[in-house]
Amino acid sequence: MTLVAEAPTWSLQSFERELAVNEIAVLSGGKACWADGAIEVEGGAAGAARTLRRRVAFSSTIDDKTTLQFELEQAGGATRRKVTSHALHGLHPFKGKFYPQLARSLINVAGVEPGMTVLDPFAGCGTTVLEAGLLGVRAVGVDANPLAVLVSQTKLELLAFPVQTLRKEFKSLLLKPRTLRQHTDEVYLRSWFPEKNYMTLMALLASIDRLPTGICRNAARVVLSSTLRRASYQQPDQVRVYRRPAASEIADLGDLFTIAARRLMTELEAVQRVPGLSMSSFKRHRCRVITGDARQLEPLVRARRGRQFDAVVTSPPYANALPYLDTDRLSLRALGLLTEPQRQAEDRLIGNREVTTGLQRELEQELEDADWVPRPLRDVLTQTSAVAAEDTAGFRKRRTPALLYRYFRDMQRVLEQLAAVTAPGAPVIVVVGNNSVSGPGGSVVEIPTSDLLSQLGEQAGLKPERRLEKRLTSFGAKETVHQRNAMKRETILFFRRA
């Protein structure tokens, strides 16, 4: 039996072409290779064509019949360019997120089948978990950012939620609210919003609180959160909270919320109409994202009655990561999601680039005594210490060695936890980018994060199998300061639990 899989309407990168062949070979049980711009499959199992149409990420048709991925992208407004916001993936902006086609393909390459459970210990906005649900498999995501948990869990619950109910409840929000919420963070929020937008924010929060259905309340909060930066004094193209120039024009929050709410209802209706997508089946899979620490995953296994996870697909933060909580500070404060001081919450994030002088000294002393640090990592830390000792080094540069040590120490603990919670032989796939530190005279110290994590994974009981290099793109998104300074390449590390 020969099957033919056509490429998507958008151009595939080299690593995507390789993954396209890999996923088809795993899903079909046959031999797959590129031929004349398409993938030909020889010797696939009975029913392979149907499985491929339902699951593949990087093919538009199988034997001239469209794939579910193609239909999802079309429902998300696809043309000739790659669409990454379909199936509610674009409900809320999130820096440094996975793109869904990659997450779907990696789940396929991992050989995850219905009845298995995927773990993403750095769930972010829920891309891996949502894609697992769409593929018909269970998934659990963990994240330390309460806004990320709210956004991702809301997506999961919305996909199978009746859109007519959402429209009915949102109708009251699109009218002019009559009452205002008294906010415990009033002084801070007033300082970041024009008076009209602040009053609209308080009115919307009061109206949202009165919605009868929990998922509708959360959906409205996520929609509101997605608009706050554009309605505030915050500079929209910065990942940190900087103020706009004084003469900047700021959009009306009521208008922004109305547009975003209507867009959500339109997109939800479109995805629920995709042929071949079973929302009742999606709901049964019980995919979920919970608040937690990736360094402490073993309680998840106990909660699953001792059952270990069948695969891991994740993209951890980078060393000196994006300031996730600071970027979303307005949403966290407006929605009351921070139950502790922000600095205290940030201290628990892996890759956090803030450190006090006292903690810096503690980390430097800990490094001197650490016997787990492999020689390549110690060499990198020695190089960055030399840069930090330069007379021209600022306070951030001086703290870089301590921050890097803390990052790799934390990631070592995460990798040990992944080895503890996954079943023997389970695939563990990690997507990560390398870093660099600028030195004196224009020199650069490269931080080979992927190589170092590969070695740490092996120490933890995860056998490295192979890697793929991938080039980063913005997928046509508006250029921002973050994108101009972002790394250009990432590495996909494939491990196998020993």
N, C-alpha and C positions, 0 to 999 in steps of 0.2 A: 504494500500500500504506500502511495506517495501523496503527501500533503504539501500545499504551497501556502506560505505565510507572506503576505505583502507587508512592506514597511509602512510606518505611519505616513501621514501627509506632510509631516515636518522632518527635517534632516536629522539623522541620528549621528551622535558623536561616536568615536571609535569604541569607547568602553560600552556604550549603549548597544552597538552592533554585536559586541561579544556577549553581553548579557542577553540580548534577544535570542541568540543561538542557544545559550545555556538554558534559559528558561523553557524554551520549546523542547529541547532534548530531555529535560527532567520531567516535564509534564506529559510528553507523548510516549516516553520510553523508547524512542527511536533515535536515529542518527540524523542530526540537523547540520546544514551548512548553507552559506550564502551562494546563490547562483543567479546571475542575471538580475541583480537588484532585489531578489526575494530570497526567502529561506525555504529550502526544500527539505522535507522530512521523509526519511525512508524507514520502514519497519516499525511504525508506531503501533501502539496497542489499540484494540477495539475501543471505539468511542473517543479516541484521541482528539478528533476534530472538534467535538462538542466541548471537551475539557479546555482545549486551547482557546476556543472562542470566548469562553466564560472567564478565563484567567489571565491570558497573556497581557503584558504591559506595552511591548514595543512592536506590535503588529496591528494593522488596521483591518485585515481580512484573513480568513482561513478558508482556502478553496472558494474564494470569491464571496464568502458570507462575512458580514461585518462582525468584529469582535465587540464584546461588552465595553472594553476600554474605549474603542472608537466611538461607540454610542454615548458613553459618559462624557467624553470630550466634546462631542457635538452638542450635547445638552448644555455644556458649559460655555458654548459660544465659539468653538474652535473654527479656525479658518485654515491658513497654511502655516501657522506658527504653533509652537508648543503651548498648550494650555495647561496650567497647573492649579487653577482655582475651581475646577469642576467638583461636583459632589460635595459642596460646602467647604472644600479645602481653603477657599479664599474668604471665608466668613469674617476673619479677623486678621489684621496684619501681625506678623511674627517674624522677628529677625532671625536669620540663620537656620531657617527651617528646611527639612527634607522636601524634595518634590515628589509627588505621589507616584509617578510612573517608576521612579527608582525604588521606592519602598515596595511597591507591588512586585516588581521584578525580583528583588532580593528575597522576598517571601517565597516566590516561586522557585528560585534557584536553591533555596534552603530545603526544598522538598516538603514543605508544610502542606498537609492534607486536612480535609474536614475531620474534626474530632481532636486535632492537635491544638496546642496553645502557644502563641508567640508572645514573647516578652520584649518590651521596649523600656529600659530603665531611665531613659532620657526622653520622655514622650513629647515634650514641647507642646505644639498645638495639635498633636494627635494624629499625625499623618500615617505612621505605621499602623496604629491600632485601627484607624478608620479603613485603611486599605485592606487589612486582614478581614474585617467584617464584611466588606464588599466581596471578598474572595470566598467567603463562606467558612472562615476559620475563626476560632476564638483568639482573643488577644487581651493582654493586660499591659497598661502603661503606667509608669511612675514618673512624677515630676515634683520638684520642690517649689516651683513657682505657682502660687494659688490661682493666678489669672490664667496660666497655661492649662491648669486642670479644669477650670470652669469652661474655657473655650472648647477644649477637646471633648470633654464629657457632654457638653451641649450639642456639639456636632453629632456625636454618636446617638443621642436620644432624639434629635430632630429628624434624622433621616427617615425614621420609621413613624414619625408623628403625623397625624392628619393635618394637611395644610389648611383645610377649611376651618379647623379649630384655631389654628394659629392666626388666620385672617380675622376671625371673629373677635379674638381677645385683643389683637393688636389694633383693632379699629378704635378702641377707646384711647389708645396712645397717640393716634394720629389726629385726634381732636385737641383743641387748646385745653391743657390741664387747668384745673380750678384750684387745686391746693398745692402747698409746698411742703417738702420734707425739711425738718430741722436737722442739720448735719453736724455731727460731732467734730468734723474737720473743717468747719466753716471758714475759719480765718485763713487756713492754707489754700483752700479751693478758691475763695474770693480773690486771692492774690494772683491766681493763674487764669482766671476767666474774666472776660468783659462782663459787666453787670447783667446785661440782657441774657447772655449765655449761662451765667451762673443761676439766674432765676429759672431759666428753662431746664437746666440740669436738675434743680431741686424739685421742680414740678414733675418731670419725667420719672425721677426716682420714686416720688410719692405714688404716681399712677401705676408704675410697675409693681410696687408692693401690693397693690389691690387686685392684680390679675389672679384669677382663681386657680390656674394650673401652674404647677411648679416649673415644668419645662418651658412654658411660655414666659414666665418671669425670667428664667435664666437666659432664654433666647433674646429677650429684650435688653437684658443687662449686657450681653455680649455685643449686640448691635450698638448700644449706646457707647460702650467702651471703644468700639472701632472708630468712632467719630470724634472722641474727645480731644485728641491732639490737634486736629485741624480746627477745632472750635476754641482753642486756648491761645495763650501767649507763648506757648512752647514752639521752638523752631522745628518745623515738621521734618526737615532732612537731617536732624541730629539724633544719635542714639541716646545721648544724655539730655537732661532737661536744661536747655538753654533758651533764653528769651528771644523772641523775634525782635527785629528792629522796631522802634517805636511807631513808625508810620505804617506798619504792615496792615493790610486788610485781612480781617478775620471773618470766616464764614459763620453764618447763623446756625446755631446748634439744632434748632428745631427743623430747619430745612435739611441739614445733614442726616439727622435721625430718620426723618420721613423717607428720604431717598434710600438709605441703607435698609430700612425695614421693608420697604416695598421690593427692593432687590432680593432680599432674603426669601420672601414669599414666592417671588417669581422663580428663583433658582431652585428652591425646594420642590415646587410643583414640577419643574422641568426634569429634575433628576428622578422623581418618583414615577414619571411617565416613561422612563427608559425601558425599552422592551428587554425582557430577560432578567431584569433586576428584581429579586424577590425581597420586598421590605419585611414581610413576615419572617422570612428566613434570617434576614439580617438581625432582626430583633431577638431571635432565639439564641443567637451566638453569644449574647451577653458580654460583648466587648466593653471594657471600662478603663478609665484612667483615674488613678488615685494619687493623693498627696503623699509623698514619701521621699526617702533618701536612698539613692542608688548604692550607697555604701552599706546599707542595711536591708538587704533583700530577703534574707532567709525567713523572716516572718511570713512572707507571701506563700512560701511552700507549706508552712504549717496551716495557713488559712485555706490552702487547697488540699487539705487532708493528706499532706505528704507527697502530693504529685509534683514532680519536677517539670520544668518547662521544656517544650520540644524544640524550640529555636529562639534565638535572640537576633533582632534586627534593630540597630540603633545608630544614632549619630551623637556622640557626647559633645559637650562644650569643648572649645579649644582652650589651650593654656592662655591665660590673660583674656578670658572670654568677654563677649559682649556684655554690657551692663544691663541684663535682662530686667531686673526689678526697677532700676532707675529709669530705663526707657519707658516702662509702663507705670511709672509712679502715679500719674493722674488717675488712671483707671483703678489701680490698687487702692488709692485713697478714696476716690469717689464711691466705689462699690463696697468699701469697708472690708477688703479682703486681707489686709495686714492686721494680724492679731498681736504683733510685737513691733518694736522699733525697726525701721527699714534696715538700718545698718546691721542689726542683729540677724535679720532674715538673710541679708546678703552674705554674711560671713559663712553661712552654711552652704552656699552655692559652690559647686565645683568649678574651678577656673576663675573665681572671683579675683579681680585684680586690685582690690583694696586690702591693705594690711596696716595695722598700727605698728609703731616703732617697737613696742614691747613684744608683739607677736612675731615681728620680723626677727628679733633676737632669739626668741624661743625656737623658731624654725631653723635658724642658722646653727644653733647648738644641737638641735635634733639631727640635722644633716651630718654633723661631725661624727655622731655616734651611730648612724644608721648603717646596719650591715646588709640590708636588702638591696641597696642601690647598685645596679649593674655598672660596670666600668664605662660604657658609652654615655650613660646618663651623668655619671660623676664628671666625665670630661666636659660635657656640655655645661654643667653647672660651674665648673672651674673657668671656662671661657667667659661665661656671662658675669662671673664674679670679677674678672679682670676688667670688663667693660664698666661694671658698676663702680669700680674703684677709681675711674678716671676723674680728674678734677672737674671736667665739664658735665659730669653726669648729674641729672636732676634727681629729685626725690623718687620719682617713679622708676627710673633706671636703676637706682641704688637698691630698690626692693625687688628687682626682677629675679635674682637668683632664689630668694626665699619663696617668691610666688611660684616659680617653676618647680621648685622642690615640692611645695605643697600640692600643686596640681598632679604631679606624677605619683606622689604618695597616695593621694585620694583615688587616682585612677587604678593604682595597684590594688587598692581595697575593693574597688568596683569589679575589677577582673576576677579577683578571688571570689567575690560574691556570685558572679556569673557562673563560675565553675561549680559553685556549691548548689545553685538552684536549677541548673540545667541537667537533663538526663545524659547518661554516658552516650557518646557519639553524636550529641546534638550539635548542629551548626550554630556558630556565634559570629555574626557579621557586624563589623564596626566601620563606620564611615567617619574619617577624621582628616583634618588638614594640618600641615606643618606650619611652624611659626618662624619668625626671625627677629633678632634684636639688633638694632643699629649700634655700631661702635664708633670709636674716634676716627676722624679722617674719612668718613664715608664707608668704613668697613661694616660688614654684616656678619653676625653670628647666626648660622642656621640652626634651628631647633628641629631635628628630625623626629617629630612627634610620632609619625606612623611607625618608624623603625623601633623607637623606644617602647611604644605600646605593644608592638609585636613581641618584643623580648619580655616585657612584663607579663603579657598574656601567657607566654610559654612557661614562665616561672610559676604562674597561678594554676596551671593545669589545662590550659587551652592550647592545643597544637596548631601552630600556623600552617595553613595549607597553600594559600596563594594570595595575590593582591592584584587590584586593578587601579590604574591611575585615571582620574577623571578631571576634566577641565570645568571650572565653575563659570556659569553665565547668569545674567540677571533675568533671563526669559522675557526681555522687553520691558521690564519694570522701569519706572522713572529713576533716573540716576540720583543717588543720594551720597552724602559724605561717607556713609558706611560702605556703600558699594565701591566707591573710588578707592578706599583703603583696604578693601577685603582681599583675602588671599585668592589666588587664581586657580589653585589646584587642590584636590583632595585625593585621598587614597581609600579604597575599599579593602579592608582586611578581612580575610576569610579564615576563621578558626574552626576547630572541631574539639568539642569537649572530650578529654581523654577518658 
